[in-house]
Amino acid sequence: MKKSGIGLSFRIDTALAMMQTGRYLYVGFMCHQTIEKIFKAYYNSIHSETAPFTHSLIQLAKKGDLYEVLPEEFKDFLDNLEPLNIEARHPSHKERLMKSLTKERCQSILENTKNLKLWITEKL
């Protein structure tokens, strides 16, 4: 579990650095990575098998038996965060995403990522 914690800190720190430099596309991407990795860490902590190989946050939350107990605001957040992983990697989606990722939206994404990360960490 220690290794996962290091990776999570690195990802959220990278998201913060990207925020400071105005690289908003990567703020969303690194926040997605943070939540994906903590969902996988949670899954691994309660199951005797490796977490599913997927980038879908909603699928990971459901497979880890977290989705049903997630507060509605976190479910809404996952809906908004979900596309920032795969779509951020594809050039055809980058321009549209970059237009939607304002400083204010990225600040909200970072805040929600920190809150959801804390909520899940408390469950571990």
C-alpha positions in Angstrom: 0.0 0.0 0.0 2.9 2.3 0.6 3.9 2.3 -3.0 0.3 3.4 -4.0 0.4 6.3 -1.6 3.6 7.6 -3.2 2.0 7.4 -6.6 -1.1 9.1 -5.5 0.9 12.0 -4.0 3.0 12.3 -7.1 -0.1 12.5 -9.3 -1.9 15.1 -7.2 1.3 17.1 -6.9 1.7 17.0 -10.7 -1.9 18.2 -11.1 -1.1 21.1 -8.8 2.1 21.9 -10.8 0.1 21.8 -14.0 -2.5 24.1 -12.5 0.2 26.6 -11.6 1.6 26.6 -15.2 -1.8 26.8 -16.8 -1.6 23.4 -18.4 -5.3 22.7 -17.7 -5.6 19.6 -19.9 -3.1 17.8 -17.7 -4.7 19.0 -14.5 -7.8 16.9 -15.5 -5.7 14.0 -16.7 -3.7 13.8 -13.5 -6.8 14.2 -11.3 -8.3 11.3 -13.2 -5.2 9.3 -12.6 -5.3 10.1 -8.9 -8.8 8.8 -8.5 -8.2 5.8 -10.7 -5.2 4.7 -8.6 -7.0 5.1 -5.3 -10.0 3.2 -6.5 -7.6 0.4 -7.6 -5.8 0.5 -4.2 -9.2 0.3 -2.5 -10.2 -2.7 -4.7 -6.9 -4.5 -3.9 -7.4 -3.9 -0.2 -10.8 -5.7 -0.1 -10.3 -8.4 -2.8 -7.8 -11.1 -3.1 -7.2 -10.3 -6.8 -5.8 -7.5 -8.8 -8.1 -4.6 -9.7 -9.7 -4.7 -13.1 -7.6 -3.3 -16.0 -9.7 -0.3 -16.9 -9.6 3.4 -16.8 -13.3 3.7 -16.1 -13.7 5.4 -12.7 -17.4 4.4 -12.5 -16.6 0.8 -13.3 -13.8 0.7 -10.7 -16.1 2.2 -8.1 -18.8 -0.3 -8.9 -16.4 -3.3 -8.9 -15.0 -2.1 -5.6 -18.4 -1.8 -4.0 -18.0 1.9 -3.5 -20.4 3.3 -6.1 -23.6 2.6 -4.1 -22.2 4.3 -1.0 -20.7 7.3 -2.8 -22.5 10.6 -2.1 -24.3 12.0 -5.1 -21.8 14.9 -5.5 -19.0 12.4 -6.0 -21.0 10.4 -8.5 -21.6 13.7 -10.4 -17.9 14.5 -10.1 -17.0 11.1 -11.6 -19.3 11.7 -14.5 -17.3 14.9 -15.2 -13.9 13.5 -14.5 -14.4 10.2 -16.5 -13.7 11.7 -20.0 -10.5 13.5 -19.0 -8.4 10.4 -19.1 -9.0 8.8 -22.5 -10.1 11.9 -24.4 -7.1 13.9 -23.2 -4.9 11.3 -25.0 -6.5 11.6 -28.4 -5.6 14.6 -30.5 -9.1 14.9 -32.0 -10.6 15.5 -28.5 -7.8 17.8 -27.1 -9.0 21.1 -28.7 -12.5 20.7 -27.5 -11.4 19.6 -24.0 -8.9 22.5 -23.7 -11.7 25.0 -24.4 -13.8 23.5 -21.6 -11.0 23.4 -19.0 -10.9 26.9 -17.6 -8.9 27.9 -14.6 -12.1 27.9 -12.5 -13.2 24.5 -13.7 -9.7 23.0 -13.0 -9.7 24.5 -9.5 -13.0 22.8 -8.9 -11.6 19.5 -10.3 -8.6 19.7 -8.0 -10.7 20.4 -5.0 -13.1 17.6 -5.7 -10.2 15.2 -6.4 -8.7 16.0 -3.0 -12.1 15.6 -1.3 -12.9 12.2 -3.0 -9.3 11.0 -2.4 -9.8 11.8 1.3 -13.2 10.1 1.4 -11.8 6.9 -0.1 -8.7 7.0 2.1 -10.9 7.0 5.1 -12.5 3.8 3.9 -9.1 2.0 3.6 
